Amino acid sequence: MNKGELVDKVAQKATVTKKQADAVLTAAIEAIMEAVSAGDKVTLVGFGSFEARHRKAREGRNPKTNEKMVIPETIVPAFSAGKLFKEKVATK
């Protein structure tokens, strides 16, 4: 499912126009990205949590030359599924 299909589904379930559903979905995604990039954790009970995680520097290899290289530390976004989401997926 891509964003357009999700907008269609949300518009249908919430009985709003596709334009309204797209605006709300876009605003929600932007709010989550802004919060996580600011270092906050966003928790949607039953769905899951979004947070920023710190990855330590590590050694890797260049696949072309097989040379060792250092992969620098970085901060990455992460999602952890909530209990209801996990249960819903497990029953399929």
C-alpha positions in Angstrom: 0.0 0.0 0.0 1.4 3.4 -1.0 0.4 6.8 0.4 -2.3 7.4 -2.2 -4.0 4.0 -1.4 -3.7 4.9 2.3 -5.3 8.3 1.7 -8.2 6.5 -0.1 -8.7 4.1 2.7 -8.6 6.8 5.4 -11.0 8.9 3.4 -13.4 6.0 3.1 -13.2 5.0 6.8 -13.5 8.5 8.2 -16.1 9.6 5.6 -14.1 12.7 4.6 -12.8 13.8 1.2 -9.6 12.5 -0.2 -8.1 16.0 0.0 -9.0 16.3 3.7 -7.6 12.8 4.4 -4.4 13.6 2.6 -4.0 16.9 4.5 -4.5 15.2 7.8 -2.2 12.3 7.0 0.5 14.6 5.7 0.3 16.8 8.8 0.5 13.7 11.1 3.6 12.3 9.3 5.3 15.7 9.4 4.5 16.1 13.1 6.0 12.7 13.9 9.1 13.4 11.8 9.6 16.8 13.5 9.2 15.3 17.0 11.6 12.4 16.4 14.2 14.6 14.8 14.0 16.8 17.9 14.8 13.8 20.0 11.3 13.1 21.3 9.6 9.7 21.3 6.2 9.5 19.7 3.9 6.8 21.1 0.6 5.8 19.5 -1.0 3.4 22.0 -1.7 0.1 20.3 0.1 1.0 17.1 3.7 1.6 18.1 6.4 4.1 19.0 8.7 6.2 16.8 12.1 7.3 18.2 15.6 8.3 17.3 18.3 5.7 18.0 22.0 6.2 18.2 24.2 3.8 16.2 27.8 3.5 17.3 30.7 3.8 14.9 31.7 0.4 13.5 34.0 -1.3 11.1 32.8 -2.4 7.8 34.1 -3.4 4.4 33.9 -1.8 1.0 32.1 -4.4 -1.1 34.0 -3.4 -4.3 37.5 -3.4 -3.0 37.0 -5.5 0.2 39.0 -2.8 2.1 38.2 -2.2 5.8 36.5 1.1 6.5 35.0 2.9 9.5 31.3 3.6 9.3 30.7 6.7 11.4 28.2 6.9 14.3 24.8 8.2 13.3 21.3 8.7 14.6 18.5 6.8 12.8 14.8 6.8 13.1 13.3 3.6 14.5 9.8 2.1 14.9 8.7 -0.4 17.5 5.3 -2.0 16.9 2.8 -2.0 19.7 1.1 -5.0 21.3 -2.2 -4.7 19.3 -0.4 -4.2 16.0 1.8 -7.3 16.7 -1.2 -9.4 17.6 -3.1 -8.2 14.5 -0.2 -9.2 12.2 0.4 -12.5 14.0 -3.2 -13.7 13.5 -3.0 -13.5 9.7 
